[in-house]
């Protein structure tokens, strides 16, 4: 009989994340997005596919007044995200919403200054036998095109969309976004080590930018050449969250 893996709560410096009921556990991608996304002058933020709620909670930690909402379609993950938010120091500014973002569009006002998502990816990959994980990791329920369309409808005129994706998927998204009058204004190429190609990209999109707008490009390397030793840049970005940074 196969043993069920027990997932312990993940302890950050200022909050704890229970994750045993969520298909996707705490990982580098979510933490990177939560730490990197631009929250300047942000009154309201929305995390699409919030999972454990970690990105939404990180945004709340980084701001003093921002109201942060996390939408989750899976009931068990929604309940866990809601509980994680309620136990955080910023519970009064965090709200979990249960439902399909496509069906919730009419309930949400198009006034979010920040929309973030660690969205489904590997659209050409092999689906998992776990249906919940499959929905979380593959574009079977929300394609990147639909995600960008929804984000554009929910975004305020001065708002920003921030995503994290595998490199190739991210490059495709930049082109897809143009169909919704979204311009990629920032891109951060994420590498495990300096000599490796980018594995992930952190992307920022905005409306009302002309076609000649030059996006800001940067690079983040996670590890030094030595095994599992973090770079100064990665530590600087995540030190307010990870316990041992």
MIDOSE-1310 file (N, C-alpha, C; in nm, 2 decimals, decimal comma, always signed):
residues 245
xxxx	+0,08/-0,12/+0,00/+0,00/+0,00/+0,00/+0,09/+0,12/+0,00; +0,05/+0,22/-0,09/+0,13/+0,34/-0,10/+0,11/+0,43/+0,02; +0,21/+0,48/+0,08/+0,20/+0,57/+0,19/+0,16/+0,71/+0,15; +0,07/+0,77/+0,22/+0,03/+0,91/+0,19/+0,14/+1,01/+0,25
xxxx	+0,19/+1,09/+0,17/+0,29/+1,18/+0,22/+0,23/+1,29/+0,30; +0,29/+1,32/+0,42/+0,23/+1,42/+0,51/+0,31/+1,55/+0,49; +0,23/+1,66/+0,45/+0,29/+1,79/+0,43/+0,28/+1,87/+0,55; +0,40/+1,91/+0,61/+0,40/+1,99/+0,73/+0,37/+2,14/+0,69
xxxx	+0,32/+2,22/+0,79/+0,30/+2,36/+0,76/+0,43/+2,42/+0,72; +0,43/+2,52/+0,63/+0,55/+2,59/+0,59/+0,56/+2,72/+0,67; +0,66/+2,74/+0,75/+0,68/+2,85/+0,83/+0,76/+2,96/+0,77; +0,70/+3,08/+0,75/+0,77/+3,20/+0,70/+0,80/+3,28/+0,83
xxxx	+0,86/+3,39/+0,81/+0,90/+3,48/+0,92/+0,78/+3,53/+1,00; +0,68/+3,57/+0,92/+0,57/+3,64/+0,99/+0,44/+3,57/+0,98; +0,43/+3,45/+0,91/+0,31/+3,38/+0,90/+0,34/+3,23/+0,86; +0,24/+3,15/+0,88/+0,25/+3,01/+0,86/+0,15/+2,96/+0,75
xxxx	+0,19/+2,87/+0,66/+0,10/+2,82/+0,56/+0,07/+2,67/+0,57; -0,05/+2,64/+0,60/-0,09/+2,50/+0,60/-0,12/+2,46/+0,45; -0,07/+2,35/+0,41/-0,07/+2,31/+0,27/-0,12/+2,17/+0,24; -0,16/+2,10/+0,33/-0,19/+1,96/+0,31/-0,31/+1,93/+0,23
xxxx	-0,40/+2,03/+0,21/-0,52/+2,01/+0,14/-0,52/+2,08/+0,00; -0,40/+2,13/-0,04/-0,38/+2,20/-0,17/-0,30/+2,11/-0,26; -0,34/+2,11/-0,39/-0,27/+2,02/-0,49/-0,13/+2,07/-0,51; -0,11/+2,20/-0,51/+0,02/+2,26/-0,53/+0,08/+2,32/-0,40
xxxx	+0,19/+2,27/-0,36/+0,25/+2,31/-0,23/+0,34/+2,43/-0,25; +0,39/+2,48/-0,14/+0,48/+2,60/-0,14/+0,60/+2,56/-0,22; +0,63/+2,65/-0,32/+0,75/+2,63/-0,40/+0,81/+2,77/-0,43; +0,93/+2,76/-0,50/+1,00/+2,88/-0,53/+0,92/+2,98/-0,62
xxxx	+0,84/+2,92/-0,72/+0,77/+3,01/-0,81/+0,68/+3,11/-0,74; +0,60/+3,05/-0,65/+0,50/+3,14/-0,58/+0,57/+3,24/-0,49; +0,68/+3,20/-0,42/+0,75/+3,30/-0,34/+0,81/+3,41/-0,42; +0,87/+3,37/-0,54/+0,93/+3,47/-0,62/+0,83/+3,57/-0,67
xxxx	+0,71/+3,52/-0,71/+0,61/+3,62/-0,76/+0,56/+3,71/-0,65; +0,54/+3,65/-0,53/+0,49/+3,73/-0,42/+0,59/+3,84/-0,38; +0,72/+3,81/-0,39/+0,82/+3,90/-0,35/+0,85/+4,00/-0,46; +0,83/+3,96/-0,59/+0,87/+4,05/-0,70/+0,77/+4,14/-0,75
xxxx	+0,64/+4,10/-0,74/+0,53/+4,18/-0,81/+0,53/+4,32/-0,76; +0,49/+4,41/-0,85/+0,50/+4,56/-0,82/+0,37/+4,60/-0,75; +0,39/+4,64/-0,62/+0,27/+4,68/-0,54/+0,27/+4,83/-0,51; +0,34/+4,91/-0,59/+0,35/+5,05/-0,57/+0,21/+5,11/-0,60
xxxx	+0,16/+5,20/-0,51/+0,04/+5,27/-0,52/-0,08/+5,17/-0,54; -0,07/+5,06/-0,48/-0,17/+4,95/-0,50/-0,28/+4,96/-0,39; -0,40/+4,99/-0,42/-0,51/+4,99/-0,32/-0,58/+4,86/-0,31; -0,59/+4,79/-0,43/-0,66/+4,66/-0,43/-0,58/+4,56/-0,52
xxxx	-0,56/+4,44/-0,47/-0,49/+4,33/-0,55/-0,57/+4,21/-0,56; -0,55/+4,13/-0,66/-0,62/+4,01/-0,69/-0,53/+3,90/-0,72; -0,53/+3,78/-0,65/-0,45/+3,67/-0,69/-0,54/+3,56/-0,75; -0,52/+3,53/-0,87/-0,61/+3,43/-0,94/-0,55/+3,29/-0,93
xxxx	-0,62/+3,20/-0,87/-0,57/+3,07/-0,85/-0,48/+3,07/-0,72; -0,54/+3,12/-0,61/-0,46/+3,15/-0,50/-0,40/+3,03/-0,43; -0,45/+2,91/-0,45/-0,40/+2,79/-0,38/-0,40/+2,80/-0,23; -0,28/+2,80/-0,17/-0,26/+2,81/-0,03/-0,29/+2,95/+0,02
xxxx	-0,29/+3,05/-0,07/-0,30/+3,19/-0,03/-0,17/+3,26/-0,01; -0,06/+3,19/-0,03/+0,07/+3,24/+0,00/+0,10/+3,37/-0,07; +0,07/+3,38/-0,20/+0,11/+3,51/-0,27/+0,03/+3,62/-0,22; -0,10/+3,60/-0,20/-0,19/+3,70/-0,15/-0,14/+3,75/-0,01
xxxx	-0,10/+3,66/+0,07/-0,05/+3,70/+0,21/+0,08/+3,77/+0,20; +0,16/+3,73/+0,11/+0,29/+3,81/+0,09/+0,27/+3,95/+0,05; +0,17/+3,97/-0,04/+0,14/+4,10/-0,09/+0,09/+4,19/+0,03; +0,00/+4,13/+0,11/-0,05/+4,20/+0,23/+0,06/+4,23/+0,33
xxxx	+0,16/+4,15/+0,34/+0,28/+4,18/+0,43/+0,36/+4,30/+0,38; +0,36/+4,31/+0,24/+0,45/+4,41/+0,18/+0,38/+4,55/+0,18; +0,26/+4,56/+0,21/+0,18/+4,68/+0,20/+0,12/+4,71/+0,34; +0,07/+4,84/+0,35/+0,01/+4,88/+0,48/-0,14/+4,89/+0,46
xxxx	-0,19/+4,92/+0,34/-0,33/+4,94/+0,33/-0,40/+4,86/+0,22; -0,32/+4,79/+0,14/-0,38/+4,72/+0,02/-0,48/+4,61/+0,07; -0,60/+4,61/+0,00/-0,69/+4,50/+0,02/-0,66/+4,39/-0,08; -0,64/+4,27/-0,03/-0,60/+4,16/-0,12/-0,70/+4,05/-0,13
xxxx	-0,74/+4,01/-0,25/-0,84/+3,91/-0,27/-0,77/+3,79/-0,34; -0,81/+3,67/-0,30/-0,75/+3,55/-0,36/-0,87/+3,46/-0,41; -0,87/+3,43/-0,54/-0,98/+3,35/-0,60/-0,93/+3,20/-0,62; -1,00/+3,11/-0,57/-0,96/+2,97/-0,59/-1,08/+2,88/-0,62
xxxx	-1,07/+2,80/-0,73/-1,18/+2,72/-0,78/-1,20/+2,59/-0,70; -1,09/+2,53/-0,65/-1,10/+2,40/-0,57/-1,14/+2,43/-0,43; -1,24/+2,36/-0,38/-1,31/+2,39/-0,25/-1,21/+2,36/-0,14; -1,14/+2,25/-0,14/-1,05/+2,22/-0,03/-0,93/+2,33/-0,02
xxxx	-0,88/+2,37/-0,14/-0,77/+2,47/-0,14/-0,83/+2,60/-0,09; -0,95/+2,64/-0,14/-1,02/+2,76/-0,09/-1,03/+2,77/+0,06; -1,08/+2,66/+0,12/-1,09/+2,65/+0,26/-0,96/+2,67/+0,33; -0,85/+2,61/+0,28/-0,72/+2,62/+0,34/-0,67/+2,76/+0,32
xxxx	-0,68/+2,82/+0,21/-0,64/+2,96/+0,18/-0,71/+3,05/+0,28; -0,84/+3,03/+0,29/-0,92/+3,12/+0,38/-0,86/+3,11/+0,53; -0,84/+2,99/+0,57/-0,79/+2,97/+0,71/-0,65/+3,03/+0,72; -0,56/+3,01/+0,62/-0,43/+3,07/+0,63/-0,43/+3,22/+0,63
xxxx	-0,53/+3,28/+0,56/-0,54/+3,42/+0,56/-0,59/+3,47/+0,70; -0,69/+3,40/+0,75/-0,75/+3,44/+0,88/-0,64/+3,43/+0,99; -0,55/+3,34/+0,98/-0,44/+3,33/+1,09/-0,33/+3,42/+1,07; -0,32/+3,49/+0,96/-0,21/+3,58/+0,93/-0,23/+3,71/+1,00
xxxx	-0,12/+3,79/+1,02/-0,13/+3,92/+1,09/-0,22/+4,02/+1,01; -0,25/+3,99/+0,88/-0,32/+4,09/+0,80/-0,46/+4,04/+0,76; -0,52/+3,96/+0,84/-0,65/+3,90/+0,81/-0,75/+4,01/+0,78; -0,74/+4,13/+0,83/-0,85/+4,23/+0,81/-0,84/+4,28/+0,67
xxxx	-0,73/+4,25/+0,59/-0,71/+4,30/+0,46/-0,71/+4,19/+0,35; -0,74/+4,07/+0,40/-0,73/+3,95/+0,31/-0,87/+3,89/+0,30; -0,91/+3,85/+0,17/-1,04/+3,78/+0,15/-1,02/+3,67/+0,05; -1,06/+3,55/+0,09/-1,06/+3,44/+0,00/-1,20/+3,43/-0,07
xxxx	-1,20/+3,40/-0,20/-1,32/+3,39/-0,28/-1,32/+3,25/-0,35; -1,43/+3,18/-0,33/-1,45/+3,04/-0,38/-1,52/+3,05/-0,52; -1,46/+3,00/-0,62/-1,53/+3,00/-0,75/-1,44/+3,00/-0,87; -1,50/+3,00/-0,99/-1,43/+3,00/-1,11/-1,42/+3,15/-1,15
xxxx	-1,30/+3,20/-1,18/-1,28/+3,34/-1,21/-1,36/+3,38/-1,33; -1,38/+3,29/-1,43/-1,45/+3,32/-1,55/-1,60/+3,35/-1,51; -1,65/+3,28/-1,41/-1,79/+3,30/-1,37/-1,81/+3,42/-1,27; -1,69/+3,46/-1,21/-1,70/+3,56/-1,11/-1,68/+3,70/-1,17
xxxx	-1,65/+3,71/-1,30/-1,62/+3,84/-1,36/-1,73/+3,94/-1,33; -1,85/+3,90/-1,34/-1,96/+4,00/-1,33/-1,97/+4,05/-1,18; -1,91/+3,98/-1,09/-1,92/+4,02/-0,95/-1,81/+4,11/-0,91; -1,70/+4,10/-0,98/-1,58/+4,18/-0,95/-1,57/+4,31/-1,03
xxxx	-1,54/+4,42/-0,96/-1,53/+4,55/-1,03/-1,39/+4,55/-1,10; -1,39/+4,61/-1,22/-1,26/+4,63/-1,29/-1,17/+4,74/-1,23; -1,13/+4,72/-1,11/-1,06/+4,83/-1,04/-0,94/+4,78/-0,97; -0,88/+4,66/-1,00/-0,77/+4,61/-0,93/-0,64/+4,68/-0,98
xxxx	-0,56/+4,73/-0,89/-0,43/+4,79/-0,92/-0,32/+4,69/-0,95; -0,35/+4,57/-0,90/-0,25/+4,46/-0,92/-0,33/+4,33/-0,93; -0,30/+4,26/-1,04/-0,35/+4,12/-1,06/-0,24/+4,03/-1,08; -0,23/+3,93/-0,99/-0,12/+3,83/-1,00/-0,17/+3,69/-1,02
xxxx	-0,08/+3,61/-1,08/-0,12/+3,47/-1,09/+0,01/+3,38/-1,11; +0,01/+3,27/-1,05/+0,11/+3,16/-1,08/+0,03/+3,06/-1,15; +0,01/+3,08/-1,28/-0,10/+3,02/-1,35/-0,07/+2,87/-1,40; -0,17/+2,80/-1,45/-0,15/+2,67/-1,51/-0,04/+2,68/-1,62
xxxx	+0,04/+2,58/-1,63/+0,14/+2,58/-1,74/+0,17/+2,44/-1,78; +0,27/+2,43/-1,87/+0,31/+2,30/-1,93/+0,19/+2,25/-2,01; +0,14/+2,34/-2,10/+0,02/+2,30/-2,17/+0,04/+2,19/-2,27; +0,17/+2,16/-2,30/+0,20/+2,05/-2,39/+0,25/+1,93/-2,32
xxxx	+0,25/+1,94/-2,18/+0,31/+1,83/-2,11/+0,21/+1,71/-2,08; +0,26/+1,61/-2,01/+0,18/+1,50/-1,98/+0,10/+1,52/-1,85; -0,03/+1,51/-1,86/-0,12/+1,53/-1,74/-0,09/+1,44/-1,63; -0,10/+1,49/-1,51/-0,09/+1,41/-1,39/-0,21/+1,32/-1,37
xxxx	-0,19/+1,21/-1,29/-0,30/+1,13/-1,26/-0,39/+1,19/-1,15; -0,33/+1,29/-1,08/-0,40/+1,36/-0,98/-0,48/+1,47/-1,05; -0,62/+1,46/-1,05/-0,70/+1,56/-1,12/-0,68/+1,70/-1,07; -0,67/+1,72/-0,93/-0,65/+1,85/-0,88/-0,52/+1,91/-0,92
xxxx	-0,41/+1,83/-0,91/-0,28/+1,88/-0,96/-0,28/+1,91/-1,11; -0,35/+1,83/-1,18/-0,36/+1,85/-1,33/-0,43/+1,98/-1,36; -0,54/+2,01/-1,29/-0,60/+2,14/-1,31/-0,52/+2,26/-1,27; -0,44/+2,24/-1,16/-0,35/+2,34/-1,12/-0,23/+2,37/-1,21
xxxx	-0,18/+2,26/-1,27/-0,05/+2,28/-1,35/-0,07/+2,28/-1,50; -0,18/+2,24/-1,55/-0,20/+2,24/-1,69/-0,31/+2,34/-1,74; -0,30/+2,38/-1,86/-0,40/+2,48/-1,91/-0,53/+2,41/-1,95; -0,59/+2,32/-1,86/-0,71/+2,25/-1,90/-0,83/+2,33/-1,86
xxxx	-0,82/+2,42/-1,77/-0,94/+2,49/-1,72/-0,93/+2,64/-1,75; -0,81/+2,70/-1,76/-0,79/+2,84/-1,79/-0,67/+2,86/-1,87; -0,69/+2,88/-2,00/-0,57/+2,90/-2,09/-0,51/+3,03/-2,06; -0,38/+3,05/-2,10/-0,31/+3,17/-2,08/-0,38/+3,29/-2,15
xxxx	-0,44/+3,26/-2,27/-0,51/+3,36/-2,34/-0,63/+3,41/-2,26; -0,71/+3,31/-2,21/-0,83/+3,35/-2,13/-0,78/+3,42/-2,00; -0,67/+3,38/-1,94/-0,62/+3,45/-1,82/-0,59/+3,59/-1,85; -0,52/+3,62/-1,95/-0,48/+3,75/-1,99/-0,61/+3,84/-2,02
xxxx	-0,70/+3,78/-2,09/-0,83/+3,85/-2,12/-0,90/+3,89/-1,99; -0,91/+3,80/-1,90/-0,97/+3,82/-1,77/-0,90/+3,93/-1,69; -0,77/+3,92/-1,69/-0,68/+4,02/-1,62/-0,71/+4,16/-1,68; -0,71/+4,17/-1,81/-0,73/+4,30/-1,87/-0,86/+4,36/-1,84
xxxx	-0,97/+4,27/-1,82/-1,10/+4,32/-1,78/-1,11/+4,37/-1,64; -1,02/+4,31/-1,55/-1,03/+4,34/-1,41/-0,93/+4,45/-1,37; -0,84/+4,49/-1,46/-0,74/+4,58/-1,42/-0,78/+4,73/-1,43; -0,74/+4,80/-1,33/-0,76/+4,95/-1,33/-0,67/+5,01/-1,44
xxxx	-0,70/+5,13/-1,48/-0,62/+5,20/-1,58/-0,48/+5,21/-1,55; -0,44/+5,22/-1,42/-0,30/+5,23/-1,38/-0,25/+5,10/-1,33; -0,33/+4,99/-1,34/-0,29/+4,87/-1,28/-0,18/+4,79/-1,35; -0,14/+4,68/-1,29/-0,03/+4,60/-1,34/-0,07/+4,45/-1,32
xxxx	-0,03/+4,37/-1,42/-0,05/+4,22/-1,41/+0,09/+4,16/-1,40; +0,10/+4,07/-1,30/+0,23/+4,01/-1,28/+0,21/+3,86/-1,28; +0,29/+3,79/-1,36/+0,28/+3,64/-1,37/+0,42/+3,58/-1,36; +0,43/+3,45/-1,33/+0,55/+3,37/-1,34/+0,52/+3,25/-1,42
xxxx	+0,60/+3,22/-1,52/+0,58/+3,11/-1,61/+0,72/+3,05/-1,65; +0,71/+2,92/-1,70/+0,83/+2,87/-1,76/+0,87/+2,96/-1,88; +1,00/+2,95/-1,91/+1,05/+3,05/-2,01/+0,97/+3,05/-2,15; +0,96/+2,93/-2,21/+0,89/+2,93/-2,34/+0,75/+2,97/-2,33
xxxx	+0,68/+2,93/-2,22/+0,54/+2,97/-2,20/+0,53/+3,12/-2,19; +0,62/+3,18/-2,11/+0,63/+3,32/-2,09/+0,65/+3,40/-2,22; +0,74/+3,35/-2,31/+0,76/+3,42/-2,43/+0,63/+3,42/-2,52; +0,56/+3,31/-2,52/+0,43/+3,30/-2,59/+0,33/+3,40/-2,53
xxxx	+0,33/+3,41/-2,40/+0,23/+3,50/-2,33/+0,25/+3,65/-2,37; +0,38/+3,69/-2,39/+0,41/+3,83/-2,43/+0,34/+3,86/-2,56; +0,34/+3,76/-2,66/+0,27/+3,79/-2,79/+0,12/+3,78/-2,77; +0,07/+3,68/-2,69/-0,07/+3,67/-2,68/-0,13/+3,79/-2,61
xxxx	-0,06/+3,86/-2,52/-0,11/+3,97/-2,45/-0,14/+4,09/-2,54; -0,07/+4,10/-2,65/-0,10/+4,21/-2,74/-0,24/+4,21/-2,79; -0,30/+4,10/-2,80/-0,44/+4,09/-2,85/-0,54/+4,16/-2,75; -0,49/+4,18/-2,63/-0,58/+4,24/-2,53/-0,52/+4,38/-2,49
xxxx	-0,44/+4,44/-2,57/-0,39/+4,57/-2,55/-0,30/+4,57/-2,43; -0,23/+4,46/-2,40/-0,15/+4,46/-2,28/+0,00/+4,46/-2,33; +0,08/+4,54/-2,27/+0,22/+4,55/-2,31/+0,31/+4,50/-2,19; +0,41/+4,42/-2,23/+0,50/+4,37/-2,13/+0,60/+4,48/-2,10
xxxx	+0,59/+4,53/-1,97/+0,67/+4,64/-1,93/+0,80/+4,60/-1,85; +0,79/+4,48/-1,79/+0,91/+4,43/-1,72/+0,92/+4,28/-1,74; +1,04/+4,23/-1,76/+1,06/+4,08/-1,76/+1,19/+4,05/-1,69; +1,18/+3,95/-1,60/+1,30/+3,91/-1,52/+1,32/+3,76/-1,56
xxxx	+1,44/+3,73/-1,61/+1,48/+3,60/-1,65/+1,53/+3,53/-1,53; +1,47/+3,42/-1,49/+1,51/+3,35/-1,36/+1,59/+3,22/-1,40; +1,72/+3,22/-1,35/+1,80/+3,10/-1,37/+1,84/+3,03/-1,24; +1,85/+2,90/-1,25/+1,90/+2,83/-1,13/+2,04/+2,87/-1,10
xxxx	+2,13/+2,87/-1,20/+2,27/+2,90/-1,19/+2,31/+2,98/-1,31; +2,42/+3,06/-1,30/+2,46/+3,15/-1,40/+2,48/+3,09/-1,54; +2,53/+2,97/-1,54/+2,56/+2,91/-1,67/+2,45/+2,84/-1,74; +2,33/+2,84/-1,67/+2,22/+2,77/-1,72/+2,13/+2,87/-1,79
xxxx	+2,04/+2,82/-1,89/+1,95/+2,91/-1,95/+1,83/+2,94/-1,86; +1,76/+3,05/-1,88/+1,65/+3,08/-1,80/+1,54/+2,97/-1,79; +1,50/+2,94/-1,67/+1,39/+2,83/-1,66/+1,26/+2,89/-1,64; +1,25/+3,01/-1,58/+1,13/+3,08/-1,55/+1,14/+3,23/-1,60
xxxx	+1,03/+3,29/-1,62/+1,03/+3,44/-1,64/+0,92/+3,50/-1,55; +0,96/+3,61/-1,49/+0,86/+3,69/-1,41/+0,82/+3,80/-1,51; +0,69/+3,82/-1,53/+0,64/+3,91/-1,63/+0,55/+4,02/-1,57; +0,56/+4,14/-1,62/+0,47/+4,25/-1,58/+0,41/+4,31/-1,70
xxxx	+0,27/+4,32/-1,70/+0,20/+4,37/-1,81/+0,12/+4,50/-1,77; +0,11/+4,59/-1,86/+0,03/+4,71/-1,83/-0,05/+4,75/-1,95; -0,16/+4,82/-1,93/-0,24/+4,88/-2,04/-0,19/+5,01/-2,08; -0,24/+5,06/-2,19/-0,22/+5,20/-2,23/-0,07/+5,23/-2,26
xxxx	+0,00/+5,14/-2,32/+0,14/+5,16/-2,36/+0,14/+5,15/-2,51; +0,22/+5,23/-2,57/+0,23/+5,22/-2,72/+0,32/+5,11/-2,76; +0,32/+5,08/-2,89/+0,39/+4,96/-2,94/+0,54/+4,97/-2,93; +0,59/+5,10/-2,92/+0,73/+5,12/-2,92/+0,79/+5,12/-2,78
xxxx	+0,71/+5,09/-2,68/+0,75/+5,09/-2,54/+0,86/+4,99/-2,52; +0,97/+5,03/-2,45/+1,08/+4,94/-2,43/+1,07/+4,88/-2,29; +1,05/+4,75/-2,28/+1,04/+4,68/-2,15/+1,17/+4,68/-2,08; +1,16/+4,68/-1,95/+1,27/+4,67/-1,86/+1,31/+4,52/-1,84
xxxx	+1,43/+4,49/-1,87/+1,48/+4,35/-1,86/+1,58/+4,33/-1,75; +1,57/+4,22/-1,68/+1,67/+4,19/-1,57/+1,68/+4,04/-1,56; +1,77/+4,00/-1,47/+1,80/+3,86/-1,45/+1,82/+3,83/-1,31; +1,77/+3,71/-1,27/+1,78/+3,67/-1,13/+1,84/+3,53/-1,13
xxxx	+1,95/+3,51/-1,06/+2,01/+3,38/-1,05/+1,99/+3,34/-0,90; +1,94/+3,22/-0,89/+1,90/+3,17/-0,75/+2,02/+3,12/-0,67; +2,10/+3,03/-0,74/+2,21/+2,97/-0,67/+2,35/+3,01/-0,72; +2,45/+3,02/-0,63/+2,59/+3,04/-0,67/+2,63/+2,90/-0,73
xxxx	+2,75/+2,90/-0,78/+2,81/+2,78/-0,84/+2,81/+2,67/-0,74; +2,83/+2,70/-0,61/+2,83/+2,60/-0,51/+2,69/+2,55/-0,49; +2,68/+2,42/-0,45/+2,55/+2,35/-0,43/+2,47/+2,42/-0,33; +2,35/+2,46/-0,37/+2,24/+2,51/-0,27/+2,28/+2,64/-0,19
xxxx	+2,38/+2,71/-0,24/+2,41/+2,84/-0,17/+2,35/+2,95/-0,25; +2,26/+3,03/-0,19/+2,18/+3,13/-0,25/+2,27/+3,25/-0,29; +2,23/+3,32/-0,40/+2,30/+3,44/-0,44/+2,25/+3,56/-0,35; +2,33/+3,66/-0,35/+2,29/+3,78/-0,28/+2,16/+3,84/-0,33
xxxx	+2,14/+3,84/-0,46/+2,02/+3,89/-0,52/+1,89/+3,82/-0,48; +1,91/+3,69/-0,47/+1,79/+3,60/-0,43/+1,76/+3,63/-0,28; +1,86/+3,64/-0,20/+1,85/+3,66/-0,06/+1,78/+3,80/-0,04; +1,83/+3,90/-0,11/+1,77/+4,03/-0,10/+1,62/+4,03/-0,13
xxxx	+1,58/+3,96/-0,23/+1,44/+3,96/-0,28/+1,35/+3,88/-0,18; +1,40/+3,78/-0,12/+1,31/+3,69/-0,04/+1,34/+3,70/+0,11; +1,44/+3,77/+0,16/+1,48/+3,77/+0,30/+1,37/+3,81/+0,40; +1,27/+3,89/+0,35/+1,16/+3,93/+0,44/+1,06/+3,82/+0,47
xxxx	+1,08/+3,71/+0,40/+0,98/+3,60/+0,41/+1,04/+3,47/+0,46; +1,15/+3,42/+0,40/+1,20/+3,30/+0,44/+1,27/+3,31/+0,58; +1,25/+3,20/+0,66/+1,30/+3,20/+0,80/+1,45/+3,22/+0,80; +1,52/+3,14/+0,72/+1,67/+3,13/+0,73/+1,75/+3,22/+0,64
x	+1,68/+3,33/+0,59/+1,76/+3,42/+0,50/+1,82/+3,53/+0,58
